[in-house]
């Protein structure tokens, strides 16, 4: 090992040149420029050339480039504002295409169904432009303002020590100085706005479900009631089949089902007859579909405590919404009396209050209390007595 006049040492066995590592006292006394140079030397980096793209600061070309970079950040910031506004205030509740209602936007009368249809495209496009603008802004800044540097570095393996970490920070600081970021206020402000607003957009997007209070209506909160609940005492809510014609009303009788079969059913009220909007909504609502199942003769059924009279003879009505992740449980095996969820293969026993016997689901499907009225049609005796679908934080196990 030999040492030269500049403090560098040479390993005579390998021929590799190494910079003498400074002591902690010397390291603390070094300036940012010295630390940056030291970082290159320690990493065996040879800087062939380092040329600023803007050797004369403040030229018109430089200002145009600066405004071009800022334009991408401004696009990102504006797009994020649009995303936040649409996510929070755009009409998102389902509106049937048969609904003739309108809404007023900036003095213009627009179809309510059109506004509902545009909700997802608007927030998707706005957030996409937000990400795109921020990314292209960073790329444009690097291309237009980072110095043109040609360096050659020898490869080294292994983790970095404290000295390497400290000097790399100095290199980053020097790179910022070389690009002139400190004096480019328009880029700093637009980039800060874009990054800050995107962060807010991510927070709102991920926590959007927490912005609105799901319990603001108390016992009438959407998570606690479904379309099967009577609007007024004594109102009949019939079981209606979907014929494929949205405004057709086809009620279900016991004789319509053969033993060992299943039929999907939806709620219907006489007050909805002739009202296309309400008839369509009953078919589209996510919490209303049920399975009306008629067990085979001789099948022994076990009732859940407190729900002993929810069935009508061999007829049982269960929610179609799987208690795992909300998929539709529309498959029924007659011989085994098993209800199957096609998404994640959860299985429920129809003759044992739809309790789960296989798969990831851990709770039984809610059962709808049913009976037959004096005209021989199936009707619901009330709403589900428990929330349907998957779990949520406030739900008791």
MOLINQUI-V796796 format. One line per field, one symbol per residue. ss: DSSP state (H for helix, E for strand, L for the rest). Layout:
ss=???
This chain:
ss=LEELLLLEEELLLLLLEEELLLLHHHHHHLLHHHHHHHHHHHLLEEEEEEELLLLLLLLHHHHHHHHHHHHHHHHHHHHHHHHHHHHHHLLLLLLLLLLLLEEEELLEEEEHHHHHHHHHHHHHHHHHHHHHHHHHHHHHHHHHHLLEEEEEELLLLLLLLHHHHHHHHHHHHHHHHHHLHHHLHHHHHHHHHHHHHHHHHHHHHHHHHHLLLLLLLHHHLLLLLLLLLLLLLLLLEEEEELLLLLLLLEELEHHHLLLLEEEEEEEELHHHLLLHHHHHHHHHLLLLLEEEEELLLLLLLELLLLLLLLLELLEEEEELELLLLLLELLEEELLLLEEELLLLLLEEELLELLEEEELLLLLLLLELLEEELLLLEEEELLLLLLLLLLLLLLLLL
